[in-house]
Amino acid sequence: MADPCRLYLLTPPSPGPDLAQRVAAALDGGDVACVQLRAKEAAEDELLAFAADLRNVCAPRGVALVLNDNAALAARAGADGVHLGQWDGTVRAARDLLGDDAIVGVTCHASRDLAITAADQGASYVAFGAFFDTATKAAPTRADADLLAWWSDFIEVPCVAIGGITAANCAPLVRAGADFLAVSSAVWDHPDGPAAAVAALNRAIADASN
């Protein structure tokens, strides 16, 4: 039996001094496999400070922490890994910095070829998207659930679905075989707060898995 789909939480687009508190609240709402620190406008010293705070939140809860884009900074931050875009370096270079046991994920948009290449290079996971409209970042491609189904049928490397995912629309992605659902706005913009959002997403995953 395949492992159950789990949440992959992206930090808010503009993290502030309360970042660790907000992430802690989200993690206390239910199961989350990984937190990705994504703060593209922050200076390196700010990122390192955010990472230090998040390590103290994630580690005791058994949640992995990865940094976006920069393997060298992830190594300095003591993170569990890095998420690479297509122009952020190779999987091998990231592992040289972080170690062979590190998490190294790769953005593959909606491309089977990019995903196969990443898997062949030893990526820990590949990320496909965007599946739905998203205001978090500009999405150059649109993916569909058939891509997840094809991947899960033929490739053992886990896949992450990303882009506009909510508790209301995630079921087809779960049923298609997504190993992880990357979420941001669905958590940080939830009217009842991040804990309620994570709880709702976990309920939706469970319902779709039955």
C-alpha positions in Angstrom: 0.0 0.0 0.0 1.3 3.5 -0.9 2.2 5.9 1.9 -0.6 8.4 2.6 -0.5 11.8 1.0 0.9 14.5 3.4 1.1 18.3 3.6 4.1 20.3 2.5 3.8 23.7 4.0 5.4 26.8 2.4 6.0 29.8 4.6 4.1 33.0 4.0 5.3 35.1 1.0 6.4 37.9 3.2 7.5 36.4 6.5 7.8 38.7 9.5 9.0 38.5 13.1 6.1 36.3 14.1 7.0 33.6 11.4 8.0 30.9 13.9 4.8 31.5 16.0 2.6 31.2 12.9 4.3 28.1 11.6 4.1 26.5 15.1 0.4 27.2 15.1 0.0 25.6 11.7 2.0 22.5 12.7 -0.1 22.0 15.8 -3.2 21.8 13.6 -2.3 18.4 12.2 0.1 16.3 10.2 2.7 18.2 8.1 5.7 16.5 6.6 7.8 19.4 5.6 8.1 23.2 5.9 9.8 25.1 3.1 11.3 28.5 4.0 10.6 30.7 1.0 11.5 34.3 1.5 12.9 35.6 -1.8 13.1 39.2 -0.7 14.9 38.6 2.5 18.7 39.2 3.0 20.9 36.3 3.9 21.2 37.2 7.5 17.4 37.4 7.8 17.0 34.0 6.1 19.5 32.5 8.5 17.6 34.0 11.5 14.3 32.7 10.1 15.8 29.3 9.6 17.1 29.1 13.1 13.7 30.0 14.6 12.0 27.4 12.3 14.4 24.7 13.3 13.3 25.1 16.9 9.7 24.8 15.8 10.1 21.9 13.2 12.7 19.6 14.8 10.8 18.8 18.0 7.7 18.0 15.9 9.5 15.7 13.6 8.9 18.1 10.6 11.6 18.5 8.0 12.8 22.0 7.1 14.0 22.9 3.6 15.2 26.2 2.2 14.1 27.5 -1.2 16.6 28.0 -4.1 20.0 28.1 -2.3 21.8 24.9 -1.3 24.8 26.8 0.2 22.5 28.8 2.4 20.6 25.7 3.4 23.9 24.1 4.5 24.8 27.2 6.5 21.4 27.2 8.1 21.6 23.6 9.2 18.4 22.8 7.2 17.3 19.3 6.3 17.5 20.1 2.6 16.8 22.5 -0.2 14.2 22.9 -2.9 15.8 23.8 -6.3 14.2 25.6 -9.2 15.4 24.8 -12.7 18.2 27.5 -12.5 19.3 26.9 -8.9 22.0 24.3 -9.5 22.2 20.5 -9.7 21.1 17.8 -7.4 24.7 16.5 -7.2 26.0 20.0 -6.2 23.4 20.3 -3.6 24.2 16.9 -2.1 27.9 17.8 -2.1 27.0 20.7 0.2 24.3 19.1 2.3 25.2 15.4 2.3 23.8 12.4 0.6 21.0 12.1 3.2 19.7 15.6 2.6 16.3 16.3 1.1 16.8 17.8 -2.4 13.6 18.6 -4.3 13.3 19.9 -7.8 10.7 22.1 -9.5 9.6 20.3 -12.7 6.6 22.5 -13.7 4.4 20.2 -15.9 7.3 18.5 -17.7 7.8 14.7 -17.6 11.2 15.1 -19.2 12.4 17.5 -16.4 11.0 15.2 -13.8 12.7 12.1 -15.2 16.0 14.0 -15.4 15.7 15.1 -11.8 14.8 11.6 -10.6 17.8 10.2 -12.6 20.0 12.7 -10.9 18.9 11.5 -7.4 16.3 14.1 -6.4 14.4 13.3 -3.2 11.2 14.4 -4.9 9.9 16.3 -7.9 7.3 19.1 -7.8 4.6 19.5 -10.4 2.4 22.5 -10.9 0.6 24.8 -11.0 -2.6 22.8 -10.6 -4.9 25.7 -9.9 -4.8 29.5 -10.1 -2.5 30.9 -7.5 -1.6 34.3 -6.3 1.5 33.2 -4.4 3.8 33.4 -7.4 3.6 33.5 -11.1 3.1 30.0 -12.5 4.6 29.5 -15.9 2.8 26.1 -16.5 -0.4 24.4 -15.7 -0.4 20.8 -14.7 -3.2 18.3 -14.4 -4.0 15.2 -12.3 -3.1 12.9 -15.2 0.5 13.8 -14.8 0.4 12.8 -11.2 -1.3 9.5 -12.1 1.3 8.7 -14.7 4.2 9.5 -12.4 2.9 7.5 -9.5 2.3 4.5 -11.8 5.8 4.4 -13.2 8.2 6.2 -11.0 9.1 5.6 -7.3 10.5 9.0 -6.6 7.8 11.0 -4.6 5.9 13.8 -6.2 4.7 17.1 -4.8 1.7 18.9 -6.2 1.7 22.7 -6.0 -0.3 25.7 -7.0 -3.6 27.0 -5.6 -4.3 23.8 -3.6 -7.0 24.0 -1.0 -9.1 21.6 1.1 -11.9 22.1 -1.4 -10.0 21.2 -4.5 -7.3 18.7 -3.4 -9.2 15.4 -3.7 -8.4 14.7 -7.4 -4.7 15.2 -6.7 -4.8 12.9 -3.8 -6.6 10.2 -5.7 -4.2 10.6 -8.7 -1.3 9.8 -6.5 0.3 12.9 -5.2 2.6 12.1 -2.3 2.6 15.6 -0.9 0.4 18.7 -1.4 2.3 22.0 -1.2 0.1 24.7 0.4 0.5 28.3 1.2 -2.4 30.7 0.8 -4.9 27.9 1.9 -3.2 28.0 5.3 -2.1 31.6 5.8 -5.3 33.2 4.5 -7.7 30.8 6.2 -10.3 32.9 8.1 -10.0 30.6 11.2 -6.2 30.6 11.3 -3.5 28.3 10.2 -4.2 25.5 12.7 -7.8 25.2 11.4 -6.5 25.3 7.8 -4.1 22.4 8.4 -6.8 20.4 10.2 -9.2 21.0 7.3 -6.6 20.0 4.7 -5.8 16.8 6.6 -9.5 15.9 6.7 -9.8 16.5 3.0 -6.8 14.2 2.3 -8.2 11.5 4.6 -11.7 11.7 2.9 -10.1 11.5 -0.6 -7.9 8.6 0.4 -10.9 6.4 1.5 
